[in-house]
Amino acid sequence: MNELLPILLILAGPAVGSFAALLGDRLPRNEPVLIARSRCRSCGTKISGLQMIPLVSYAVLRGRCSFCGAHIPADLWHAEILGLLLGMAAVFASDGVPEAVLGAALLWCLLALTLADLKHFRLPDQLTGALLIIALVLAVIRIDGQMLHRQFGLAIIGAALGFGFFGLLRLAYRWFTGREGLGFGDVKLMAGIGAAVGPMAIPYVTLVAGFSALFLALLRNWRTGRKVRRTARVPFGAALSVSAALVWLALEGGYL
């Protein structure tokens, strides 16, 4: 069974990636997730199970609704591909099955947060809270007989430092400029990220996120022909989530 679980985890990746896209779209809208069936947002027709087969249905339908022909956002298909890749990465980066399962859950949660921030500029509390819980549980299962084992202690310290540093940064920016520059969702997100990567890796996450957010902003302005504005909105939570996934994988692989 232990040999089968990693394979099942990888196979589940596309379906979980699709669910992450669903969470990233519905939670910021305050829409029900589990009790409401998926519908075409153009014609309102319910989508059948055969039209939601991960990786297959989008290609078969050629990215169009079979009822009204409306365009299906490609990010749904991209999320399924990323779900598969993240599941594979968690399996190959982890030492055991429990670590692989929780590691995949951590990466999939970061995927949902990335999609939510890119699409709605929001980081739902359900996802930031889930990220923190997963990170702490992942630290707990690595405890070998001592409640204050180094791994768990570092997770707690990382969560506190991530939350505290970004909270102070948010307050300082608002005090100096008189406007919001960092959302409170980013602050809560950093609690989960800090618990996942530990206090020593928080600077790596921040550095990579800063450069990636700047690159995305420049790329977006280049494509639209607009000038870079200091007050332009940037999905920094998405950049933090992507950076955290990369740093976590680097730590698990022994590269940091």
C-alpha positions in Angstrom: 0.0 0.0 0.0 2.9 2.4 0.8 4.3 1.8 -2.7 0.9 2.5 -4.3 0.0 5.7 -2.5 2.7 7.9 -4.2 1.3 6.7 -7.6 -2.2 7.5 -6.5 -1.1 10.9 -5.2 0.4 11.7 -8.6 -2.7 10.5 -10.5 -4.9 12.7 -8.3 -2.8 15.8 -9.1 -4.8 17.0 -12.1 -8.2 16.6 -10.3 -6.8 18.4 -7.2 -5.4 21.1 -9.5 -8.9 21.6 -11.0 -10.3 21.8 -7.5 -7.6 24.3 -6.6 -8.8 26.5 -9.5 -12.4 26.1 -8.3 -11.4 27.2 -4.8 -9.3 30.1 -6.2 -12.3 31.3 -8.2 -15.3 30.7 -5.8 -13.9 31.5 -2.3 -13.1 35.1 -3.2 -16.6 35.5 -4.6 -18.0 34.0 -1.4 -19.7 31.3 -3.5 -20.4 27.7 -2.2 -17.7 25.2 -3.1 -19.0 21.7 -2.4 -22.8 22.0 -2.7 -23.0 23.9 -6.0 -22.4 22.2 -9.3 -20.2 23.7 -11.9 -21.9 25.8 -14.5 -20.9 27.7 -17.6 -20.6 31.3 -16.6 -21.9 32.5 -20.0 -25.1 30.4 -20.5 -25.5 29.0 -16.9 -25.8 25.3 -18.1 -24.7 22.7 -15.7 -21.5 20.9 -16.6 -21.6 17.1 -16.6 -19.0 14.9 -15.1 -17.9 13.7 -18.6 -17.1 17.4 -19.4 -14.8 17.8 -16.4 -12.4 14.9 -16.9 -9.0 16.4 -15.9 -6.5 17.1 -18.7 -8.9 15.5 -21.3 -12.1 17.5 -21.4 -10.5 20.8 -22.1 -8.6 19.4 -25.1 -11.6 17.5 -26.4 -13.9 20.5 -26.1 -11.1 22.7 -27.6 -11.5 25.2 -24.8 -15.2 25.9 -25.6 -18.5 25.3 -23.8 -20.3 22.5 -25.6 -23.7 24.3 -25.2 -23.0 28.0 -26.1 -19.5 27.9 -27.5 -18.2 30.4 -25.0 -14.5 30.4 -24.3 -13.4 28.3 -21.3 -10.5 30.0 -19.4 -7.3 28.3 -20.1 -6.1 28.7 -16.6 -8.4 25.8 -15.6 -6.4 23.5 -17.8 -3.1 25.0 -16.7 -4.1 24.4 -13.1 -4.7 20.7 -13.9 -1.3 20.4 -15.4 0.3 22.2 -12.4 -1.6 20.0 -10.0 0.0 17.0 -11.7 3.5 18.5 -11.7 3.2 19.6 -8.0 2.0 16.1 -7.0 5.0 14.6 -8.7 7.4 17.1 -7.2 6.1 16.4 -3.7 6.5 12.6 -4.1 10.1 12.9 -5.4 11.1 15.5 -2.9 9.8 13.7 0.2 11.3 10.9 2.2 8.1 9.0 3.1 4.5 8.7 2.2 3.0 10.9 5.0 5.5 13.7 4.1 4.6 13.3 0.4 0.9 13.5 1.1 1.2 16.6 3.3 3.8 18.1 1.0 1.5 17.8 -2.0 -1.4 19.3 0.0 0.9 22.2 0.9 1.9 22.8 -2.7 -1.7 22.5 -4.0 -2.9 25.0 -1.3 -0.2 27.4 -2.6 -1.5 26.8 -6.1 -5.1 27.7 -5.0 -3.8 30.9 -3.3 -1.8 31.9 -6.4 -4.9 31.5 -8.6 -7.1 33.4 -6.2 -4.7 36.4 -6.0 -4.1 36.5 -9.7 -7.8 36.5 -10.5 -9.3 38.5 -7.7 -6.5 40.1 -5.7 -7.7 38.3 -2.7 -6.3 35.6 -0.4 -9.2 33.8 1.3 -8.9 33.1 5.0 -9.9 29.4 4.4 -6.8 28.9 2.2 -4.3 30.8 4.4 -5.6 29.0 7.5 -5.3 25.6 5.7 -1.8 26.4 4.6 -0.7 27.1 8.2 -2.4 24.0 9.5 -0.8 21.8 6.9 2.6 23.3 7.5 2.4 22.7 11.3 1.1 19.1 10.9 3.9 18.4 8.5 6.3 19.6 11.2 4.6 17.5 13.8 4.9 14.2 11.9 8.6 14.7 11.8 8.8 14.8 15.6 10.7 11.8 16.8 9.7 11.4 20.4 10.0 15.0 21.7 7.2 17.6 21.7 9.7 20.5 21.3 11.6 18.9 18.5 13.7 21.3 16.4 11.6 20.9 13.3 8.3 21.8 15.1 10.0 24.7 17.0 11.3 26.2 13.8 7.8 26.0 12.2 6.3 27.9 15.1 9.1 30.5 15.0 8.8 30.8 11.2 5.1 31.4 11.5 5.6 34.1 14.1 8.4 35.8 12.2 6.6 35.7 8.9 3.4 37.1 10.4 5.1 39.6 12.6 7.6 41.0 10.0 5.0 41.4 7.3 2.5 42.9 9.8 5.1 45.5 10.7 5.9 46.1 7.1 2.3 46.7 6.3 1.9 49.2 9.2 5.1 51.0 8.3 4.1 51.4 4.7 0.7 52.7 5.6 2.2 55.1 8.1 4.8 56.6 5.7 2.6 56.7 2.6 -1.0 57.1 4.0 -2.3 54.2 1.8 -2.4 50.4 1.8 0.6 48.8 0.2 0.3 45.3 1.6 -2.9 43.5 2.2 -3.6 41.7 5.5 -4.1 38.5 3.5 -0.4 38.7 2.6 0.4 38.9 6.3 -1.7 35.9 7.1 -0.2 34.1 4.2 3.3 34.6 5.5 2.4 32.8 8.7 1.8 29.6 6.8 4.8 30.2 4.5 7.0 30.8 7.5 5.8 27.6 9.2 6.5 25.7 6.0 10.0 26.9 5.2 11.2 27.9 8.6 12.6 31.3 9.8 16.0 31.0 8.0 14.4 30.6 4.6 11.9 33.5 4.8 14.5 36.0 3.3 14.8 33.6 0.3 11.0 33.6 -0.2 10.8 37.4 0.1 13.7 38.0 -2.3 12.4 35.6 -5.0 8.8 37.0 -4.6 10.0 40.6 -4.9 11.9 40.0 -8.1 9.2 37.8 -9.6 6.5 40.4 -8.8 8.6 43.1 -10.3 9.2 41.0 -13.4 5.5 40.2 -13.8 4.6 43.9 -13.4 7.1 45.0 -16.0 6.0 42.2 -18.4 2.3 43.2 -18.0 3.0 46.8 -18.6 5.2 46.0 -21.6 2.4 43.9 -23.2 -0.3 46.6 -22.6 2.0 49.5 -23.5 1.4 51.2 -20.2 4.1 52.9 -18.0 5.0 51.4 -14.7 3.1 53.2 -11.9 4.1 53.2 -8.3 0.4 52.8 -7.2 -0.3 49.9 -9.6 -1.9 46.8 -8.0 0.4 43.8 -8.0 -0.7 40.3 -6.9 2.1 40.0 -4.4 0.4 37.1 -2.6 0.7 35.1 -5.8 4.4 35.9 -6.1 4.9 34.9 -2.4 3.0 31.6 -3.0 5.0 30.7 -6.1 8.3 31.6 -4.3 7.3 29.6 -1.2 6.7 26.5 -3.4 10.1 26.8 -5.0 11.9 27.4 -1.8 10.1 24.5 0.0 11.0 22.2 -2.8 14.6 23.4 -2.7 14.8 22.8 1.0 13.2 19.3 0.7 15.7 18.5 -2.1 18.6 19.6 0.0 19.5 22.5 -2.3 19.2 25.2 0.5 
